[in-house]
């Protein structure tokens, strides 16, 4: 088990907006949610076409907590992106057209460990160059977790977590998920133990609604699902992840799931959701809190100074 941050009987929640920087419609939704105090975390995609706008917002709003959503896939059919690294060393990460592979399975099949390390390091360095003070690292579409073919890259990510003194989003409860076979459960158990030994803090559980709009689903149905999920939050630290966007021509052109993106945006503008958090006595925490506790545990310095070496292996 990872190092505990809070008493496991208490219920803590992080509300995170995913895919910051993917497009302007998502950026606007996420910025609106921050301004309404409806979220307390987001994850920026550095290869995203609108990452610069997201980074500028984060740099100019010091209360905004932003993690780096390490991105190695480009799954939308007509809206694509590729590596931030300008080097032939990452050739195994891209298609003949120069974009990232479409699915995580392709990454597991084709990517070299050197290419993975080079590109995710470049994404972190780009974020730092743009003035972001990252709160944690995370994997876009699970491409680093090995969930498709059993080939994960988590030890490489953990190296960079140690180097930059950052936690990683890998919920400990993943080992209890029914979609994992025995081999993958054993692998995740090994990786969780590795993170613990390295002093990398993890969360306990993760909640997210299905990305696609389900048959017959509308706002009211999605709201009931989200409220039931919130009521079911257990002890420890849970993260709710949403993919919010405004309803725009841009968003409708990018994805057929634009309606679900709008629903998730509206859900966390809904006062009923905020009242429920209070009724359920769920305390809000943040990835910044987790990051700072990890850094304090490693020696008391909560800065991101790369010359601070006490936590490195």
LINSUL-V413392 format. One record per pair of residues at least 6 apart in sequence whose C-alpha atoms are under 8 Angstrom apart, sorted by the first residue. I is the first residue (numbers start at 0). J is the second residue. Records with the same first field share a line. If there is no record, write none. Layout:
BEGIN
I = J, J
END
This chain:
BEGIN
0 = 171, 191, 192, 195
1 = 171, 191, 192, 194, 195, 199, 200, 201
2 = 195, 198, 199, 200, 201
3 = 200
4 = 289, 292
5 = 235, 236
6 = 235
7 = 234, 235, 236
8 = 234, 235
9 = 234, 235, 281
10 = 232, 233, 234, 235, 236, 237, 280, 281, 282
11 = 234, 235, 236, 237, 281, 282, 283, 284
12 = 236, 237, 238, 239, 281, 282, 283, 284, 285
13 = 38, 39, 40, 236, 237, 238, 239, 283, 284, 285, 286
14 = 37, 38, 39, 40, 238, 239, 240, 241
15 = 38, 39, 40, 41, 42, 238, 239, 240, 241
16 = 29, 38, 40, 41, 42, 240, 241, 242, 243
17 = 41, 42, 43, 240, 241, 242, 243
18 = 25, 41, 42, 43, 44, 68, 242
19 = 25, 26, 29, 41, 42, 43, 44, 50, 53
20 = 26, 43, 44, 45, 47, 48, 49, 50, 51, 52, 53, 54
21 = 44, 47, 48, 49, 50
22 = 47, 48, 49, 50
23 = 49
24 = 244, 245, 246, 247, 249, 250
25 = 242, 243, 244, 245
26 = 49, 52, 53, 244
27 = 244, 245
28 = 243, 244, 245, 264
29 = 41, 243, 244
30 = 56
32 = 38, 264, 267, 268
33 = 39, 63
35 = 268
37 = 267, 268, 273
38 = 267
39 = 63, 64, 284, 285
40 = 63, 64, 65, 66, 285, 286
41 = 64, 65, 66
42 = 65, 66, 67, 68, 137
43 = 50, 53, 54, 65, 66, 67, 68
44 = 50, 67, 68, 69, 70
45 = 67, 68, 69, 70, 83, 122, 125, 126
46 = 70, 80, 81, 82, 83, 122
47 = 80
48 = 80
51 = 129
54 = 126, 129, 130, 131
55 = 129, 130
57 = 63, 64, 65, 131
58 = 129, 130, 131, 132
64 = 133, 134, 285, 286, 287
65 = 131, 132, 133, 134, 135
66 = 133, 134, 135, 136, 137, 286
67 = 122, 123, 126, 133, 134, 135, 136, 137
68 = 136, 137, 138, 139
69 = 119, 122, 136, 137, 138, 139
70 = 119, 138, 139, 140, 142
71 = 81, 82, 92, 99, 100, 103, 106, 139, 142
72 = 99, 100, 101, 102, 103, 106, 139, 140, 142
73 = 79, 80, 81, 98, 99, 100, 101, 102
74 = 100, 101, 102
75 = 101, 253, 254
77 = 253
78 = 253
79 = 98, 99
80 = 98, 99
81 = 93, 97, 98, 99
82 = 89, 92, 93, 98, 99, 118
83 = 118, 121, 122
84 = 117, 118, 121, 122
88 = 113, 114, 117
89 = 113, 114, 115, 117, 118
90 = 114
91 = 109, 110, 111, 114
92 = 99, 100, 106, 109, 110, 111, 114, 115
93 = 99, 100
94 = 100
100 = 106
102 = 142
103 = 140, 141, 142, 143, 147
104 = 142, 147, 148
106 = 142
107 = 142, 145, 147, 148, 149, 150, 151
108 = 148
112 = 152, 155
115 = 152, 155
116 = 155, 156
119 = 156
120 = 159
126 = 132, 133
127 = 133
132 = 303
133 = 165
134 = 165, 166, 286, 287, 290
135 = 160, 165, 166, 167, 168, 286, 287, 290
136 = 160, 165, 166, 167, 168
137 = 167, 168, 169
138 = 144, 168
142 = 151
143 = 151, 152, 153
144 = 150, 151, 152, 153
145 = 151, 152
146 = 179, 183
149 = 183
153 = 190
154 = 190
157 = 167, 194, 197, 199
160 = 166, 167, 199
161 = 197, 198, 199, 310, 311, 312
162 = 305, 310, 311
163 = 303, 304, 305
164 = 199, 290, 293, 294, 303, 310
165 = 199, 290, 293, 294
166 = 199, 200, 201, 286, 289, 290, 293
167 = 199, 200, 201
168 = 201, 202
169 = 191, 201, 202
170 = 201, 202, 203, 204, 205
171 = 191, 201, 202, 203, 204
172 = 203, 204, 205
173 = 184, 187, 204
174 = 184, 185, 187, 188
175 = 184
194 = 200, 201
197 = 312
198 = 293, 297, 310
199 = 293
200 = 289, 290, 293
202 = 235, 236, 237, 238
203 = 235, 236, 237
204 = 236, 237, 238
205 = 237, 238, 239, 240
206 = 228, 237, 238, 239, 240
207 = 239, 240, 241
208 = 224, 225, 241
210 = 242, 256, 259
211 = 256, 259
212 = 256, 258, 259
217 = 262
218 = 262, 266
221 = 262
222 = 266
226 = 272, 275
229 = 275, 276
230 = 279
241 = 263, 264
242 = 260, 263, 264
243 = 260, 261, 262, 263, 264
244 = 250, 257, 260, 261, 263, 264
245 = 260, 261, 264
246 = 257, 258, 261
250 = 257
251 = 257
266 = 272
267 = 273
276 = 282
290 = 301
291 = 301
292 = 301
294 = 300, 301, 302
295 = 301
297 = 309, 310
298 = 309, 310
END
